[in-house]
Amino acid sequence: MTSKPVPFTRTLIALSLGALLSACGGAKSDIDAAPAPSASVSETISVAPGAPGASPTWAFSGKTGIGTSFEPYVTNAQGADQYLSSQANPVSRVWFSLAQGILTETMYGLIHNAQLKEAQFIISGNGFVDTEKHNTVTSIDYLHKDEAGRPLSLAYKVINKDIEGKYQIEKHFFTDPDRDSLVMQVFFTAFEPGITPYLYVNPHIDNSGANDIASVSQDGNSLFAYTGDKDSSVLTVRGDIPFTASSVGFVGESDGLTDLKANGELNWRYASTSADKQSLGNVAMTAALPTLEVGDANRPSLRTTLVFGFGADKASSEQNAKDTLKDGYNKVLAAYNGEGDAIGWQDYLHSLSSLNAMTANTADEGKLLYTSAMVLKAQEDKTHAGALIASLSNPWGDSVSAVTGSTGYKAVWPRDFYQCAMAFLAMGDTQTPKVAFEYLKKVQVTAATPGYSGVPGWFLQKTHVDGQIEWVGVQLDQTAMPIMLGWKLWQAGVLSDNEIASWYQTMLKPAADFLISGGEVNLDWNYTQITPLKTQQERWEEQQGYSPSTAAAVIAGLITASDIAKQAGDLNSSEKYLASAKSMAEKLDSLVVTQQGLLSAEDGTKAPYYLRLAPNGTPDSADKLADNNGRAGLDQREVLDGGFLELVRYGVKSANDKTINDTLKLIDNTALEDNLRVRYEFTAKDGSTFPGFRRYGNDGYGEDTATGANYAESGSNTPGQRGRVWPFFTGERAHFELAKAIADGTLNDASKAQLVQTYVKGMEAFANEGLMLPEQVWDGVGDKTRFNYQLGQGTNSATPLAWTHAEYVKMVRSITEAKVWDHYEDVAKALNN
């Protein structure tokens, strides 16, 4: 893309303050319409026209960085670890994300409560108006690293270079550990005269972009955003140098970008977007910085620190910004990093007892491992300790409406939660998984669950971090995994005998009972009868039936529940759980393995194989899977899913099982048509190759192959949608290959090194420049979309995905120990007796 001269033809029509107030029918309020700033103002203007502005969306979801302050737990009077904020130990509840070279969704309060969509710079010069996001080439790095280049904190340096060489913008991002504020220090360099930068901020207060008000402070140096609600959060933007001009307006109508595009100047000086809290909408705030002198890359034309302060009201929000500015860049960054007496990110990394040994089994000297440790910890809420979310993003956010609140992936799924908790334990963090396990009681269905009637014990499909119910499908693996996690923590000595016995009575026994008997469920839209092993939804939350991956978790969950029940003195239940698990394991193949399959291996051979899902437990029939994600359902025998490998991981099946290995040959058949194909090959920078895998054949959870549109971009699914390769399956395959080598007796230094070179290096190759691992990567099939994805590049689905980082961590720990980390030996022993 090249910059083109902007036609400066727009006519400015300005209303006087008195005329505008008369038109609005009322006087200003003190917060809604402060006087316009005096600098460079030739007319007096108060309230911006054009409400509600353009329809709001969220930002691009392929994040190159996320960040928040590391906060240690505090033990309360009851002996539980929590995040307790006090004057002596303030807790910063701000999270941020970076994408396309700019600041994107930034949260305050609860981790899903977005306050900001984007903040970037508009650059005006001789005959051009650029936006930072569209007219620069971006790079990203970490501010605090060790000698080997491993990140030691989630503080970032982003450099955006104009594609025509006219200017450069360097930005540093981190949060203030002692306040609810975000720091963005900026270094501008102009390579030609007449360049003026304008900060452009598009707030989405309290998780919506349609109900906002923006205003300018009386001195013109603070920008405020809030909603018309009395309990609104407030965002303040303030810098360490005065703005030369500032204005607020409605996006696409009266905002600074619309103004600047007209003639390269900020002529509109609106002090507020609402005089009476009635004019709400999608607002933007614009602030001019001094025009730059010509300099060079080693001598920036301008350096300024900008702070985004948050609070429950205007005063606290602005004070947070001012206090962070007063402490200054160096002091706040040092505290964020954990230098000196401060407790920060490097302290967390140093606390991870397994990290050094694991680093030796990476292909990048531990860079992604260190990043993954911090990324996983950063995706925990700081009001509800232990609440681990799936991703700090909204999938395909740039085409997802922000009119009403949406958590996206910033929510709790017990399945993703389990993967993360096990990764923490693998790194040597025993505190976080224990707190996380204890949190799970908040999302378990009980008689006290609002609106529920039926059998208790199962875990909710998806919730906000405070436990507010969002999705209500029943997924049996999500009910089994809390039991499995509790058992692992008990075996590791993180939970004592007394503690696991207590949790058995309050949480794990009801879950195990539900896994055996199921029963009636009645919550919101979901009125159904659950009869295990049949699940209402499998691990992709799309289909009902008999699922190999769900069955693996249920059987493992019941066998570990049997062990826990014995410890708790409930011998009758212990025997019942074990007997049920054995019965399920014995009949499993008859429910999910087809003897009359329609698919062949690459060499043309046919053999029985595991189905993705058998809706009715009749795998030799022509039963069709349900239509989903725009794709018409196919004969169950046509659709492959690598979830059967979980049977080996959890100990239900041997890695040498013939049907397991015959099914693997089908997974590896790259000659299958693209709609049914699962495996794809990728090339690392050094030319080595490694595999990547789709979730299953006929997956429609992805971009449209014909039009390149985002998933459901038009508001509904399309037949051309295609789910892409998910990097964490490379880790799942590594776990199987490790288990197979152990079973075959072929595991040695050479075979371990091969696992590292193929699978560890493979997952590292999927990471983007900021070392974030995505949910999906481009597989080369169909339209490259407007983003022109390259093979293996993360898409706009969700990055970073916590599950992907967790799988990478667990894979490295497994190879380091020469033992599958989340294998359940007691399951294998019980089923072999």
N, C-alpha and C positions, 0 to 999 in steps of 0.2 A: 504494500500500500504506500502511495506517496501523497504528500500534502498538496492540496490544491488551493489556490487563492480563493478566499471567501468573498462572495459578492456582497458588498456593504450597501444594501438597499433598503433595509427595514426602517420604517418611520417610527420614532418614539413619541408616544402620546402619554403625557404625565398628568395625573390629577393632583390638585393641591390638597394639602392635609384637610383643610376645612371642607372642601367639596366632597372628599372621599368619606370623611366621617359623617357628613350629612346624608350621603348616599347609603351608608351602612345603618343609619338611624340610631346612632348612639355614640357615646364617648369612649375613649381608649380605657383599657384596664392597665394596671401598672405592669403586668407581666406580658400581656398580649401585644402591645403596640408601643414600645419605647420609642423616643424620638430618633429620627434618622441620624446616623453619624455625620459629623460636620465635614470631614475631609473630602475634598473634591466634589462636593454636592452643589449643584447649580439650581436644583428645585427641591421643594419639600414634598416628600411622598411618605405615606404611612402604611397602608394595608395593601398587600399584593392582590391583584385580581387573578381570575382563572381557576378558582376552586372547582373540582377537586384535583385537577391535574391529570396526567397520564395514569393509566391503571398500573399499580405497582406490581413488581415481581421481585423475586430474590436474586441473588448473585450467582455467577458461574460456580459450579460445585466442585470443580477439580482444583482443590486447594493445594498450594505449594508450601504452605506453612500454617500451623495453628499455634496458639500460645496462651498461657495464663501463668500466674505466679504459683510456685510450689508452696503449699501450706502444710505444715506438720499437724497431725492429729493431737488433740488434747483429751486426756482421760477425764470424764466427768465424775460426779459424786457417786454415780451408780457403777462405775468401773468400765463404762463403754467409751470407746474412742469416737470422738466427734470433731467437727470443725466449730470451735467456739471462739467468736471474735470478742476481743476486749481491748482496752486501751493499751495494755501491755503486750497483747498478741493480736493485732488486727488481722483480719482475713479479707483478702481482696477477692471479690466475686465478679471478676471481669474475664471474659474469654474473647479472643479475636481470631480471625482467619485471614489468609492472604491468597489471592488468586489473580492471574493476569497482571501481575505487577502492582496491584493496589490493595488497600485494606478493604476487606469484604465483611460479611456478617460478624458483628461484634455483640456479645451477650453480656448482660448485667443482671445480677440477682440470682435467678435459677439459670442453669446452663442452657436451657432451650429458649430463654427469653431474649430474643434479638432486639437490639436497639438501633441498629445501623445496617443498611444494605451495603453501601459503598462509600468510600472517600478517596478521591483522586484529585489530580491537578489538571486544570485547563491551562494551556500555555498559549498566550497571544503574542504574536510578533509581526514582523513586516510582511503583511499579506497573507497570514495564516492564523488559524485557531485550531490547536491540536487538543485532543484529549489523551491523557497519559495512557489509558487502557488501550487505545486503538492506534496510536502513532509512535509507539516506542517498542524497542526490543528489550526484554527484561531478563535479568539474572538474579539469583538468590543464593545467599550463603548464611552461615551462622556467625554471630558476633563473638561467641565464646567457645573456643575449641581447645583440645589438648594437642600435644606435639604430633600425634598421629592424624590429626584432622577430625577427631571424633567430637561431635557437638557436646557441650557441657551445659547448655541451657537452651530454652526455646526463645532466644532473642535472635532476630533476623536482620540481615542487611540485604536490601533490595536495590538494585541499580537498574534504572530505566534510561536507555539511550535513544534519543530521537533517531528515527530511521534515516533522516537526511543530515544528521550530524550538527544540528543547530544548538542543541542543549543536552544536558545530562542531569538526571535527578537521582540522588542516592538517599535512601530512607532507612532508618533503623526503627525496629518495632519491639516493644516489650511492655509489660504492665508494671504498675507500682505495687509491690507486695504489701504495702501499708495502707493503701487507699484503693477506692474503686475508680481507678483511672488507667488510661492507656497512653503510653508515650510514643510519639512519632517524631523523631528528629530527622530533619531534612537538610541536605546539602545540594544547592542548585549551582550549576555551572552553565553559563551562557557562552556560546562560541561565535555569536554575532550580536550586534547591538539591538536594543529595542524589544527585548523579550520580558514579558511580565507573567509571573505565575499566579494563578488563582486557585485557592483551595475550594473544592466543590464536595459537599457532604450531603448524601441522601439518607436521612434517618428513617428508620422503621420502628417507631417506639412501641415497646411492649408487644413485639412479635406481629406487628401489622404495619403496612405502609399506607393505609387509607384513612387514618383518623388523626393525623398529626397536625401540630401547630409549630411554626418556627418563628423566632424573633431575634432581634439584635439588642445587645445591652446599650445603655445610655452612652457609654464611652466608645461604643462601636467595636470593642475588642473581645467580646464574648458573644458566641452564637448559641442559642438555646433551642432545643426541640423537646416537645412533650405532647401529650394528647389532651383532649378536653375533659378527661376523667379526673376526678379529684384524687385518685390514688395513682396517678400516672408517674412513671419513672421520668427523670429529666436528664437529658444529655447536654453538656456544656462543652464547647470547643473554644480553646483559648491558646494563644501563643506567647512566647517570651519577647516578641517585638510587636508593636501595634500594627494592626491591619491598616492599610492605606484607604480601603473602602470595604464596605460589606453590605450584603443584601440577602433577603430571603424571598422565596416565591414558590409557586406550584410547578412541578416538573412538566416541561413541555409547553408551558404557558407563560409564566412570569419568572422563571428561575434564571440564575446567572448564566447557565450554559446557553439557553435560548437567547438571552441578551447578547452575550459575547459573540455568538455565531453571526449576529446581525452586522456588527461593524468592528469587532475586535476590542470593544470597550465596555466597561461595566457602567452603563448609563442609568439603569434602573436601581434605585436605592430604597427598597422596601424594608421597613422596620419590623413588620410582622405579616403573618399570613392570615390573621384573624383578629378582629376588634372585639368580638363577643363570644369566642369559643364556639361559634356556629360554623365558621368556614373551615372545615377540616378536609384533609386530603393528603396527597403524595407531595411532600414538600422537599425543598432543597435549600441549603445554606451555602453562600458564596462569600469568600473573603479574599481581597486582593493583597498581595505582598509587594514589596518594592520592586520596581523595574530593575533588572539585573545589569550589572556591568560585565563587560567581556572579560573572561578569565580563562583558566586552563584547568584540566582535570585534577591537578595537584593543589589548586588554589580556588576553592569554590567561590562563586560570585556572592553567594548568600548562604548563611547557616541559620536555621531557626528550629526551635523545639516547639512542637504543637502537642497539646494534651487534650484528650477526650475524657472529661470527667463525668461520672454518673452519680446519681443520688435519688432519694425518694422525693426530693423537692429541689426547687431552683437553687436555694442557698447552699445546700450540702453538695449539690453537683458542682456548682461554680467553685466552692471552697476546695473540693478535692482537686480540681484542675489547678487552682492557684497554689495549693500546698505542694503538689507534685512539681510544679515549675519552680517553686522556691527551693525545694531540696536539690533539684538540678539533675541533669542527665547522668552524670558520673555516679552520684550517690545512689540513685534509684536503680541503675543498671547493676551496680555492684551488689545491692541487696537482692535483686532478682536472680543474679547468678549464684549467690551464696558465698560471696567473698568476705573475708574477715569474720566478724562475729555473726553476721546475718546467716539465716538458714534459707538456702535457695536450691536451685536445681542441681548444682554440682554435689550438694550434700545428699540429695536423694540418690543420685547415681552411685556415690561412694557407699551408700548403705546396702547396695544390691550385691549380696555375697557371691552370687554365681556368675556375675558379669565378666570378670576377668578370664575365667576358664572358658566361658562360652565364646569370648572374642577370638580365641585361637581357631575356632571352627567356623569363622566367617570368611568370605572372600574379599571383603573391603576393609579389613582391620577393625571391624566393629562399628563402623560409622552408622549403618542402618540399625544395628542392635541398640546402640545408645539412644538413637533417635526414637526407636520404637518404645523403649522403656519410658521415655518422657511423654510421648504421644499418648500412650495408654493411660498414664497417670493424669494427663491433662484433660482427659475426657471423663472425669468424675465430677459430679456436682459437689459444691462446697457448703451447701445448706443441709442436704441429705447425704451424709457421708456414706460412701460405698455405692452410691448410685452411678453405675457405669453405663454410658450411652453407647450407641452403635457408631455414630460419626458426627463430628461437628460440622454438619452440612445439610443442605436440602437438595436431594437428588434432582439434577436437571433444573437447578433453581432459577436460571435465567429465563425460563418459560413457565415457571410455576407462580400462580397468582399469590400476592401477598396482601390481598384485600382482607382476608380473615387469617387469624393466627394459625400457624402450622409448625409442628415440631420437626417435620422431616425425619431425619435419622437421629435427631438429638433427643432420644428417648430410650427407655429400657425394654429390651427383649431378653428374657432369661437365657436364651440360647447363646446369643452374642456375649452376654454377661458371663456365662460359664467359660467361654473361650478366653476372655480377658482375665478372669480371676485365676485360671490355670496358668496363664502366661506370667502374671505377677509372681505366683508361687515358683515358677520355673526360674525366675531371675533372682530369687532369694528374698523377695519382699513377702514376709509372712503377715504383715499388719493389714495391708490393703485387702487381700482376699478374705481375711477374717471379717473385717468390717463389711465387705461386700456381701458375704454369706449372711451375716446378721441382718443386713438391709432387706434381703429377699422376702422376709416375712411381710413386708409392707405391700408386696405385689402378689401375695397368695390369696386365693379366693377362700373366704370363710363365711360364716353366718352373718358377720357384720359388714360384708362387702355391700356397698349401696346398690339397691335394686336387684340383688341376686336371690334366687331361690333354686334349690337343687342340692346336689352332692358337693361338699367342699373339698379342698385339698389341692386342686390344680392351680397352676400359675397363669396369671393374665398374659395375653398375647403381647400387648404393647401398652406401656403406661408412661405418663410423665414421671419425672424423677421424684415428685412429691406423692406418687401413687395414684394420681388422677387417671381414671381409666380412659384409654383411647380406642384400642381394638380388643375384641372379645372372643376371637376364635380359640378353640381348644387344640393345642399342639402337645402331644404326649411327650415328645422329647424335652420340651420346656418344663414339664413337670418332673421328669426323671433327672435332669441335670443338676438341680439343687441338691438332690440326694447324693449324687456322685461327687459333687464338690464338697459337701459336708464330710463324706467318707475320706476323701483325699486329705482334707485339712486335719482330720482326726489321725489318720495314719502318719501324717507329717509332724504330729505333736503340736500343731497350732491350736487345735481344740483338745481339751483334756477329756478323759473318760466321762467325767461328770457333765462337762459342757455338751458333749455329743449326745449323752443320754437325755439331757434337758431339751435339746433341740429336736430330738426324736419325738418327744411327746408333743411339743408345741407346733412343729412344722413338718418334720419328715414323715412321721407315721401317716398323717392325713394324705400326704402326697403319694406314698406307697400304696395305701388302700385304694386311692383313685386309679392308680396304674393297674391294679388287679381287676377291680369291679366297674370302674367308670360310673355311669349313672346319668341321671337327668341333669341337664344344664339349662338354665333360663336366665339370661342376662342381656339386656338391650335387645338387639335383633336376634340373638342366638338362642333359639329354643331347640334343643336336640337331645339325643340319647347317645352317650359314648359307650362303646363296647370294645375295650382293648383286645387285641393289638390294633384294631382299626382306629385310625386317628382322623379327626375332623380336618386337620391341616398337617401336612408334612413340613420338613424344615424350610421349604421355600414358600410356605404360607399360602398355597394356591389350590391344593387338591385334597380330597378325602380318600381314604383307602388304607392299604397296607404298604408301608414304606420300609425298605431295608434300613435306612439310616435312622428312622424313628424307632424301629424295632431294636436296633443295636443299643440305643440309649435306654429304652424301657427295660430291656433284659438286664443291662448293667445296673440300672437304677434299682431294680428289685433285688438283685444279688447283694449289692452294697447295703441296701435297706435291711436285708436279712442279717447281715453282720452287725449293723448298728442296733437292730432290735435285740439281738442276743446280748450285746453290751448293756442295753437298757433293762434287761431282765424280762423282756416280752418274748418268751420262747415260742408260744403258739404262733404269733405273727411272724417270727423269724422263719419258722418252718413253712408257713403259708407262702411267704414271699419267695423263698427258694424254690418251692415246688412249682409255683406259678411261672417263675422265670425259666425253669427247666422245660416245662410244658410248652411255653411260647417258643423256646429255642428249637425244640423237637419238630414243631409243626411249621416253623417259619418258611422253610424252602417250599413247602407245598402251597404256600400263599403268595410267594413273590418270585419264584424261579419258573420260567417257562421251559417246557420240554419241547415245545413246537414253535420255536422262535422264527422270526422273519429276517433276522440279520445274520451275516456271516463275517468271520474274521477276514483280515486282508489276504490270507492265503486261500480263502474260499471254504475253510472248514466250518462246520456247524456243531454246536454243542449247547446244552442247557445254559441259560444265563439269567442273571438278576434283572428284573425290570426296574425302571424308575419308580413305578407305583402300580399296584394292582387294585383298582377301585373296589372290586368285590371279592378279592382273594381267589380269583379263578384265572391264573396266569396263562393258561393255554387257550383261553377264549379270545374272541375279537372285541372284547370290551374296549370302549374308547375312553381316553382321558378327557376331562372337561376342557372346553374352550377356555383359553386364558391369555391375557396380555395381547389380544388381537389375533392370536393364532387359533385356528380351528383344531379341535382335539383329534388326535390320531389313535390308531390301534395301539393298545398298551405295549404290544410286542415290538413296536418300532422305536420306542423312546428309551434311550440310555441315560443313566445318571450315576456319577461316581460315588454316590452316597453309600453303596454297599461296602466300600472300603472301611467305613466306620465299624463294621462287624469285626474286622481284624483289629482295628485300633483299640476297641474296648474289650477284646478278649472273647467275643462270642464265636468267632471262627478263627481257624488257623490261617496263617499267611500262605500255607501250602495247599489250602482247600482247592480242589479242582474247579469247582464252579466259580469261585472267586477269580481264579486265574484265567479261566475261559472267558469270563465276562470282561476281564481286563483287556483281552485281545480285541474285543469289540470296541471298547473305549479307545484303544490305540489305532483303530482302523481309520487312517486319514483319507481313504478312498471313498468313504461314505459321502453322500451328497451333503452340501453345506448345512442344510436345515437339520439333518440328523447327526452330523459330525460333532464330536465333542473335543477331540485333541487337535491342537495347532502347534506349529513349531515357531520358535523365535530365536533371534541371534543377539548375543551380547556384544558389547563394544569390542571385545577381543576376538570376535569371530566364532566363539563357541556357541553351541545351540542348546536349547533347553525347551521343555514342553510347557504349554499352557492349556487349560481345559475350561470349557463352558460348563454351566451348571447341568444342563441336560439338552438333548436334542429337542428341536421345536420350541426353544425358549424364545419368548417374545418380549422379555424385559430389557429393552435397549432401544437404540436409535433405529429409525426407519431406513431400510436398505435402499429403497427407491428414491425417497425425497431427501434423506439426510436429516429429517426433523428429529428433535429430541423425543424421548419417550412420552407419548400422549401429549405432545406439544399443543395440539389443537383443542385439547380438553377431552379427547376420547382416544381409544386405542386404534391402531391401524394394522391391516394384515401384514404389512412389510416390516413390522418391528422385529428386532433380533437381539436377543441376549448375547453378550460378548464373552470373552474369556475373563474369568475371575482368578486373580493371582494366588489366592490362598489355596486353590486346588493343587498348585505346584507343591505347596507344603504338605498337603494331605497325601499326595503321591509319594513324597519323600518319606513320610512316616511308614507307608506300606512297604516301600523298597527296603527300608531299614529293618522292619519286621521280617521281611522275606529273607534278607541276608542272615539275620539271627537264626531263623528257623532252619535255613539251609546249612548253617555253620560256615558261611563264607565271609562273615564280617571280620575285616582286618584293617590295618592302617590304609592299605591301598583302596579298599572298597569304601571306607569312610571318606577318604579324600575325593573319591569320585562322586559321592553324594554331595559333598560341599561344592565341587566344581559344577555339578549339574543343577541341583535344586536350590542350594543356598545362593549361589551366584545368580541363578535364574530369578529368584524372588528379588534379589538386590537390583537386577536389571529392570524390573518393573517399577521401581521407585522413581519418582520424578526428581527434578533438580533440588527440591527442598527436602528430599528423602521421605516424602509421603507416599504410602502404598495405597493404591486405589481399590475400589470395589471391582471395576471392570477396566479392561484395556482393549484397544482397537485390534480386531483380528483380521482386518484387511478385506472383509466381505461387504460389498455394496458401497453406497455413497459415503465419502469421507466426512460428510457434514460440513457446515460452514466453518468448522474449526480445523479442517484439513489434517485430521489425525494421522500420525505415522504408526506403523505396525508396532504394537507393544506399548503404545503411549496410553496413559490413563485417559478415560473419557470423562464426560460431564455427569457421570452417575453419582458417585460419592467418594470423595478423597479428603482426608485419610479414612479408610474403613478400619475400625478397631479390630475386627475379626482378622483382617489380613495381617496387621502388625502382630497380633497375638499368635497367629499360626506361624509366622516367621520366627518369633521368639521361641515357641515350643519346639519347632523343628531344630533350631540350633542347640537347644538344651538336649533334645533327644540324641542328636549325633554326638554331642559332647560326652554324654553318659553311655553311649552305645546301647541305649534302651529307650523304647518309646515312652515319652514322658507321661502322656495321659492314657497309658495302657492300664488295664485292671486285671492283675494276675489272679486275684481271687475269683473273678468271673470265669477265666479260662479253667482254673482248677475245679470250680463247682460244676461246670458243664462237662468236664472230662471224667468226673467221678461216676 
